[in-house]
Amino acid sequence: MVIYNKNIFILYQYVEGHEPGAKDTARVGELIGMLHKTMKKYPYRLTKWDKYFFIDRYIEILKGRSYSKADLFREHGNKLWSRVGQLPVGYCFIEE
């Protein structure tokens, strides 16, 4: 959770559920509009994490524990990073 300019932002995990009804949809639209307006005023650069943060530090933990498949995970991590490492970064949310 982050508090900025009296606004609270929460990162959460997707939970399977049902689609919102018409009443809910209008409120969701309002909240998305508020998010856009608030983020336009955000004065700081968003943190851009690198490959070490997402992959290599976990491989180091596996190696430190002598995990026999650490090299396999490193290989998979390298393949994944080659596909996503150069994607643009920014805040995101889902509008469905």
C-alpha positions as a Markdown table, in Angstrom:
| # | Residue | x | y | z |
|---|---|---|---|---|
| 1 | Met | 0.0 | 0.0 | 0.0 |
| 2 | Val | 1.2 | 3.5 | -0.9 |
| 3 | Ile | -0.3 | 6.8 | 0.4 |
| 4 | Tyr | 0.3 | 9.8 | -1.8 |
| 5 | Asn | -1.6 | 13.1 | -1.8 |
| 6 | Lys | -4.2 | 11.7 | 0.5 |
| 7 | Asn | -4.8 | 8.8 | -2.0 |
| 8 | Ile | -4.2 | 5.2 | -1.2 |
| 9 | Phe | -2.9 | 2.8 | -3.8 |
| 10 | Ile | -2.9 | -0.9 | -3.2 |
| 11 | Leu | -1.3 | -3.7 | -5.2 |
| 12 | Tyr | -3.4 | -6.8 | -5.1 |
| 13 | Gln | -3.7 | -10.2 | -6.6 |
| 14 | Tyr | -6.5 | -11.2 | -9.0 |
| 15 | Val | -9.3 | -13.3 | -7.4 |
| 16 | Glu | -11.7 | -15.2 | -9.5 |
| 17 | Gly | -15.2 | -13.9 | -9.2 |
| 18 | His | -18.2 | -12.7 | -11.1 |
| 19 | Glu | -18.6 | -9.7 | -13.4 |
| 20 | Pro | -19.9 | -6.5 | -11.8 |
| 21 | Gly | -23.4 | -5.4 | -12.4 |
| 22 | Ala | -24.4 | -2.0 | -14.1 |
| 23 | Lys | -24.3 | -0.2 | -10.7 |
| 24 | Asp | -20.8 | -1.5 | -10.0 |
| 25 | Thr | -19.5 | -0.7 | -13.5 |
| 26 | Ala | -20.3 | 3.0 | -13.2 |
| 27 | Arg | -18.3 | 3.2 | -9.9 |
| 28 | Val | -15.4 | 1.3 | -11.4 |
| 29 | Gly | -15.3 | 3.8 | -14.3 |
| 30 | Glu | -15.2 | 6.7 | -11.8 |
| 31 | Leu | -12.3 | 5.0 | -9.9 |
| 32 | Ile | -10.3 | 4.4 | -13.0 |
| 33 | Gly | -10.8 | 8.1 | -14.0 |
| 34 | Met | -9.5 | 9.1 | -10.5 |
| 35 | Leu | -6.5 | 6.8 | -10.9 |
| 36 | His | -5.6 | 8.4 | -14.3 |
| 37 | Lys | -5.9 | 11.9 | -12.9 |
| 38 | Thr | -3.9 | 11.1 | -9.8 |
| 39 | Met | -1.1 | 9.4 | -11.8 |
| 40 | Lys | -0.8 | 12.3 | -14.2 |
| 41 | Lys | 0.2 | 14.5 | -11.1 |
| 42 | Tyr | 2.6 | 11.9 | -9.7 |
| 43 | Pro | 5.9 | 13.8 | -9.5 |
| 44 | Tyr | 8.4 | 10.9 | -9.1 |
| 45 | Arg | 9.8 | 8.4 | -11.6 |
| 46 | Leu | 8.4 | 4.9 | -11.2 |
| 47 | Thr | 10.9 | 2.4 | -10.1 |
| 48 | Lys | 12.3 | 0.2 | -12.9 |
| 49 | Trp | 13.5 | -3.1 | -11.5 |
| 50 | Asp | 16.1 | -5.0 | -13.4 |
| 51 | Lys | 16.8 | -8.7 | -14.1 |
| 52 | Tyr | 18.7 | -9.0 | -10.8 |
| 53 | Phe | 15.6 | -8.0 | -8.8 |
| 54 | Phe | 13.2 | -10.3 | -10.6 |
| 55 | Ile | 15.4 | -13.3 | -11.3 |
| 56 | Asp | 19.0 | -13.4 | -10.3 |
| 57 | Arg | 18.7 | -12.7 | -6.6 |
| 58 | Tyr | 16.4 | -15.7 | -6.3 |
| 59 | Ile | 18.8 | -17.9 | -8.2 |
| 60 | Glu | 21.5 | -16.8 | -5.7 |
| 61 | Ile | 19.3 | -18.0 | -2.9 |
| 62 | Leu | 18.8 | -21.4 | -4.6 |
| 63 | Lys | 22.5 | -21.7 | -5.3 |
| 64 | Gly | 23.3 | -20.7 | -1.6 |
| 65 | Arg | 21.0 | -23.6 | -0.5 |
| 66 | Ser | 22.7 | -26.0 | -3.0 |
| 67 | Tyr | 19.5 | -26.5 | -4.9 |
| 68 | Ser | 20.3 | -29.0 | -7.6 |
| 69 | Lys | 18.0 | -27.4 | -10.3 |
| 70 | Ala | 19.2 | -23.8 | -9.7 |
| 71 | Asp | 20.9 | -23.7 | -13.2 |
| 72 | Leu | 17.7 | -24.9 | -14.8 |
| 73 | Phe | 15.8 | -22.0 | -13.1 |
| 74 | Arg | 18.5 | -19.6 | -14.3 |
| 75 | Glu | 18.1 | -20.8 | -17.8 |
| 76 | His | 14.3 | -20.4 | -17.7 |
| 77 | Gly | 14.8 | -16.9 | -16.1 |
| 78 | Asn | 17.2 | -15.8 | -18.8 |
| 79 | Lys | 14.7 | -17.0 | -21.5 |
| 80 | Leu | 11.8 | -15.1 | -19.8 |
| 81 | Trp | 13.9 | -12.0 | -19.4 |
| 82 | Ser | 14.9 | -12.0 | -23.0 |
| 83 | Arg | 11.2 | -11.7 | -23.9 |
| 84 | Val | 10.1 | -9.2 | -21.2 |
| 85 | Gly | 13.2 | -7.3 | -20.2 |
| 86 | Gln | 12.8 | -4.5 | -22.7 |
| 87 | Leu | 9.0 | -4.0 | -22.4 |
| 88 | Pro | 7.9 | -0.4 | -21.5 |
| 89 | Val | 7.3 | 0.2 | -17.8 |
| 90 | Gly | 4.6 | 2.2 | -16.1 |
| 91 | Tyr | 1.7 | 1.8 | -13.7 |
| 92 | Cys | -0.9 | -0.6 | -15.0 |
| 93 | Phe | -4.4 | -1.7 | -14.2 |
| 94 | Ile | -7.0 | -3.8 | -16.1 |
| 95 | Glu | -10.0 | -2.4 | -17.7 |
| 96 | Glu | -12.3 | -5.2 | -18.8 |
